[in-house]
Amino acid sequence: MKTRHIFIAMATALVSMTSCDNLLDVKNPSYIYGQGYWSTKNEVESYLTGTYTTFRSCCNTLENFEARGDEFEPGLEGGGSNQWAHNLTSLNGISWGSYYTVIQNCNMIIGNIDKADFSLEADKKQILAESYTIRAYMFFCLTRLWGDIPLETEATKGSAKPLPSRSSCDEAIARVIKDLNTAIDLYPTDSWTKGKSRASKPAAYALMADAYLWKAKVLGGDDADLQKVIEYADLAAVGSGLESDFSEIYGSRNGQEVIWSIHFGYPEIADSYTHFLTLRDVFVEKAVNKDEIPYAKSGARSSYIPSARIMDILGKYKGDVRKDNAYVIAVDKNGNRLGISQRKMPGTKTETNVIFDNDIILYRTAEMILFKAEAYAALGDTESAVKELDKVRDRAGIGKYTGSTDKTTVEKEILDERGREFWLENKRWPDLLRFHYEGVIDVYQYIPKLKARYDAGITVPLYLAIPLQELSLNHNLVQTQGYEKL
């Protein structure tokens, strides 16, 4: 165990050495290519451990995939971000450096693993497969956020490497799919031999279903892509299943519904992003329902609360168990609202505080079911779509869907169902974009802050701008289209 800790520390240090604000314009050679490294299985595994640490940090935010939607309003402490307000211009672009740091780390493993001695080929294939899966996930995040992106597939070793330009969205999704096919072929087993907080073949299948759904609905794909969604969603769900009790999804770590998660655990790491929706103790001192609230003495900051829209969506059906598991309103003896705190991912309560140590779930079985529902609906097979939708509705305690079965109505219901099921799970912004590009909704009229900007004559691009500093360091990068006058 002591040796393992030494290797983990070494890996973390080495990963830090490869990190920089923008790996796309790195000029100086990296010094981690010493002759003594990349020679053993333990060294490669240690580097992968460090990569997971960087991966976790990169994904531990609400600002990119949740805050830009319609699910939040400002809480008691601080207003919304530029992303939430859609106050996006060419001057305040969001850095993509953290994503490319993870990609650089994956490229390092892929490019150097052949130097190491492995007594079992299966161990080598496992590490390679995980690296390809993580890299694919990073590319998928990047293209959903920035659209056209540089596709860095080789480790940056020095200034001789040409500075990259942006590849198209189609090329980005093609790379995601290619990396995942490589990973799927490499995984030595079909299950979670390394645990659900490590990339696996089921995780790769789940990501593949997500990527094909994006390709079909956002990038003008075809029915064959939608059929791929159904195929890979079924493959991803093998060996998992819905929790009978919704609260157990986050109540037990790595439960039967989890397909891929990001590990948090005290004292190794805590402070998952949910602390931005948690009330501090000073705000609930007069609450008559104080015992129901996951408040904290420190670490909490009520930057956001659930929006009126998401509370309406969660409250649409009487008896929906997801509403009580989503948030709780603190009230005083006179019924006055003191604040709102999340209940999903509540952390672990101690004698003096709350530790925000819930794993972040990237994919779970319910999403595979709703991926299928969405694909069937897009294909015009609303009967099959409703059958899948009902599986999730039944678990939520709201019974079968009895509304209109025309295509548009069913698709809007699936979007709302995803809002109820995945609130606070970093799904909302991509969901809204998929249904926008398919023509089910118009995000410029649907998202309140985006609509306010649009009504004022400002059309904010749906993809993020590149920061000016990064543009100035790499002459091959071109600003995201639409920011010319912003």
C-alpha positions, -999 to 999 in steps of 0.1 A, spaced: 0 0 0 28 24 8 43 17 -27 10 24 -43 8 58 -25 43 67 -38 33 59 -73 1 79 -70 20 109 -57 45 106 -86 16 104 -111 -1 135 -96 32 154 -98 38 143 -133 3 152 -145 8 187 -129 40 191 -149 20 185 -181 -7 209 -172 -8 245 -184 -33 271 -191 -35 262 -228 -18 231 -241 -28 241 -276 -1 267 -277 26 252 -256 61 262 -267 85 247 -242 95 211 -243 80 188 -216 106 173 -193 87 142 -183 102 121 -210 131 110 -189 148 77 -196 136 63 -162 99 67 -167 74 47 -188 93 15 -181 69 -4 -158 33 -12 -155 31 6 -121 44 38 -136 18 38 -164 -9 29 -139 2 57 -117 0 82 -146 -35 70 -153 -44 75 -116 -32 111 -119 -52 115 -151 -83 105 -133 -76 132 -107 -73 159 -134 -104 144 -151 -124 148 -119 -114 184 -115 -123 192 -151 -158 178 -147 -166 192 -113 -185 223 -124 -221 233 -132 -212 263 -153 -207 247 -187 -235 221 -190 -261 230 -164 -260 267 -157 -265 277 -193 -299 261 -194 -331 270 -176 -328 251 -143 -313 278 -120 -319 312 -105 -295 331 -84 -295 320 -47 -288 339 -15 -251 344 -21 -239 358 -54 -255 363 -87 -254 340 -117 -223 337 -139 -218 350 -174 -228 316 -187 -260 316 -167 -268 351 -179 -257 344 -214 -236 375 -211 -211 360 -236 -188 380 -258 -155 377 -276 -139 394 -246 -150 369 -219 -145 336 -236 -143 305 -214 -109 287 -214 -109 251 -227 -75 245 -211 -87 220 -185 -102 197 -211 -70 197 -232 -49 190 -201 -68 158 -197 -64 150 -234 -27 157 -231 -24 132 -203 -43 106 -223 -21 112 -253 9 107 -231 -3 73 -220 -13 63 -255 20 75 -270 43 59 -243 27 28 -231 46 6 -256 78 15 -237 66 -3 -205 68 -39 -197 35 -57 -190 34 -93 -179 -3 -95 -189 -14 -80 -222 -49 -76 -207 -35 -50 -183 -20 -30 -210 -52 -31 -231 -73 -20 -201 -52 11 -196 -52 20 -232 -89 15 -235 -96 37 -205 -73 64 -220 -92 63 -253 -125 65 -235 -115 95 -214 -101 113 -244 -133 106 -263 -154 120 -235 -132 152 -234 -135 157 -272 -173 152 -268 -175 178 -241 -154 202 -261 -174 200 -294 -207 204 -275 -194 235 -259 -172 251 -286 -184 234 -318 -153 233 -340 -123 222 -319 -87 213 -323 -83 175 -323 -51 169 -304 -43 132 -307 -5 133 -300 12 144 -269 29 179 -271 66 172 -267 81 206 -277 80 237 -298 86 218 -331 50 206 -331 28 228 -353 1 248 -336 -33 232 -343 -64 247 -360 -100 239 -353 -116 208 -369 -153 208 -378 -180 194 -355 -185 165 -379 -148 157 -376 -149 160 -339 -178 135 -335 -161 112 -360 -130 112 -337 -151 105 -306 -167 75 -324 -133 63 -336 -117 66 -302 -146 47 -287 -145 19 -313 -108 16 -305 -115 14 -268 -143 -11 -271 -121 -34 -291 -93 -31 -265 -113 -37 -233 -104 -72 -221 -138 -77 -203 -174 -66 -208 -179 -54 -173 -166 -31 -145 -135 -50 -135 -119 -18 -122 -151 -3 -106 -177 20 -120 -155 51 -113 -131 39 -140 -138 40 -177 -152 6 -189 -168 -10 -219 -203 -2 -206 -192 34 -202 -178 35 -238 -211 21 -250 -231 48 -231 -209 75 -245 -213 61 -280 -251 63 -277 -248 99 -265 -224 108 -294 -247 92 -320 -277 110 -306 -258 143 -310 -247 134 -345 -282 126 -355 -300 155 -340 -275 184 -340 -252 176 -369 -279 165 -394 -273 128 -392 -297 101 -404 -320 73 -392 -290 49 -392 -274 71 -365 -306 70 -344 -306 32 -347 -270 32 -334 -283 51 -303 -307 23 -296 -281 -4 -302 -255 12 -280 -279 22 -252 -290 -15 -250 -253 -26 -248 -245 0 -221 -274 -12 -199 -263 -48 -199 -255 -58 -163 -272 -27 -147 -307 -18 -139 -330 9 -124 -329 13 -87 -364 6 -73 -359 35 -49 -349 67 -67 -332 81 -36 -308 51 -37 -292 63 -69 -270 88 -49 -277 72 -16 -254 43 -23 -221 46 -41 -217 26 -74 -252 11 -71 -268 -11 -98 -280 19 -118 -246 35 -122 -227 29 -155 -199 55 -151 -192 78 -123 -165 102 -110 -153 92 -76 -154 116 -46 -145 104 -12 -133 120 20 -105 126 30 -91 120 -5 -114 146 -22 -147 163 -14 -164 195 -25 -184 182 -55 -202 210 -73 -234 206 -53 -220 229 -25 -231 258 -48 -267 249 -41 -264 242 -3 -276 266 23 -252 277 51 -264 271 86 -270 308 93 -298 308 68 -317 279 84 -315 288 121 -352 298 121 -364 270 98 -390 248 113 -379 220 89 -342 224 97 -337 187 101 -348 181 65 -322 204 50 -287 194 41 -272 227 53 -235 231 61 -214 253 84 -186 257 58 -180 249 22 -216 257 12 -226 286 -9 -261 292 -22 -251 306 -55 -280 289 -73 -315 277 -65 -339 256 -87 -357 278 -112 -394 283 -112 -396 264 -144 -377 233 -132 -399 233 -100 -430 234 -122 -416 205 -143 -407 185 -112 -442 192 -98 -462 185 -129 -473 150 -118 -486 144 -83 -465 119 -63 -434 122 -84 -407 110 -60 -380 130 -79 -394 163 -66 -388 155 -29 -354 141 -39 -344 172 -58 -347 202 -34 -361 213 -1 -375 248 8 -365 261 42 -395 279 59 -399 297 92 -429 293 116 -449 318 96 -444 299 63 -419 324 49 -393 311 26 -358 313 40 -340 297 11 -338 265 -10 -313 238 -8 -307 208 -31 -315 173 -18 -300 154 -47 -263 146 -40 -267 159 -4 -232 148 8 -225 131 41 -237 148 73 -212 148 102 -216 161 137 -204 196 127 -208 199 90 -216 183 56 -189 167 33 -198 171 -3 -186 136 -13 -212 122 -36 -199 107 -68 -207 126 -100 -226 101 -122 -218 105 -159 -241 78 -171 -268 56 -155 -294 31 -167 -323 56 -167 -304 77 -193 -300 47 -216 -338 42 -215 -345 78 -222 -318 78 -250 -338 51 -266 -371 69 -261 -356 100 -277 -342 81 -306 -375 62 -312 -394 95 -311 -370 111 -336 -376 82 -359 -413 88 -356 -420 56 -337 -438 73 -308 -453 40 -296 -419 25 -288 -408 59 -274 -436 59 -249 -429 23 -239 -394 34 -229 -406 66 -213 -430 46 -191 -402 26 -176 -387 57 -160 -421 72 -152 -431 40 -133 -401 42 -111 -409 78 -104 -444 68 -92 -463 88 -118 -477 59 -139 -480 55 -176 -480 84 -201 -515 91 -213 -510 123 -233 -511 128 -270 -488 106 -290 -480 129 -319 -443 133 -325 -438 168 -312 -458 163 -280 -440 131 -272 -406 147 -278 -415 177 -255 -426 152 -229 -392 133 -232 -374 166 -228 -394 174 -196 -388 139 -183 -351 143 -187 -354 175 -168 -371 157 -139 -348 127 -140 -314 144 -144 -317 177 -127 -283 187 -113 -265 159 -133 -250 182 -160 -274 171 -188 -297 201 -194 -278 223 -218 -269 195 -242 -305 183 -239 -319 217 -249 -295 220 -278 -305 186 -292 -342 194 -291 -335 229 -305 -316 217 -335 -343 191 -342 -369 219 -342 -389 207 -311 -381 239 -292 -364 273 -300 -338 279 -272 -338 316 -281 -374 317 -269 -372 288 -243 -343 298 -221 -353 330 -202 -319 348 -201 -311 338 -237 -346 351 -247 -340 384 -229 -308 389 -248 -325 380 -281 -354 403 -275 -329 431 -269 -315 424 -304 -285 403 -293 -282 368 -307 -257 350 -285 -240 321 -303 -248 287 -288 -212 277 -289 -186 294 -266 -161 320 -277 -123 313 -274 -106 337 -250 -86 364 -267 -55 354 -250 -56 319 -265 -63 333 -299 -33 356 -296 -10 327 -288 -21 305 -317 -26 322 -350 -42 291 -364 -72 295 -342 -102 314 -356 -129 328 -332 -162 310 -330 -187 322 -355 -212 348 -343 -189 368 -319 -178 393 -345 -200 421 -331 -202 409 -294 
